[in-house]
Amino acid sequence: MRNLTFTFLVLMFVSTLVKAQKAAYYPQVPFDSVDAKSRLALGKSTIEGTAFTRLKNGYGMKVGSKILAKNVEVTLYPVTAYFEEWFNLRKKMENKKNSVYMSEQAFRYRITIKTDDYGRFKFTQMKPGKYFIQSFASYSRSGSVPVYRGSGYNSYGGRTDYYDYQSYTNNYSDRVEEFVEVTRDGQAIEIKLH
């Protein structure tokens, strides 16, 4: 009986671990490296802009002032058939239980640069085509909240609740991304990445 109980507990523990792991999804379209490489060939166009996010209200809506994405990586991907499936799969399946990834080979075909102190970035020598630009804008919010510590009698004989203020810091990271299309060689495109 003791071994049966132990075995049952081990199975319950393993079952809980399996449920806690995220499911991983990958695009099913074959990745064409020749197509991706040709889309990243040199051209005469530029894509530049500012990466930023905004503070969110209690409903998760971005309403506050701009928070610049300073000194962070900005990544540009060529929009291939594989990439489009990855993006659509991410839109459809990504949540707290599911993760959507691209293959290591597809992930290699990208251009990465860094923003400056003002969140500005610039991709040069781009050829006409469709691109996806992505970055992450991180920020922290700090404050203090009253924490109930107990109650007692005051000098007038009445009850008093006692509170201490406790400091907190919450860290956030927002994914900022945009599709961009260069329609002619030599074009200069300005975007807001938010």
Disulfide bonds with the S-S distance in Angstrom:
none
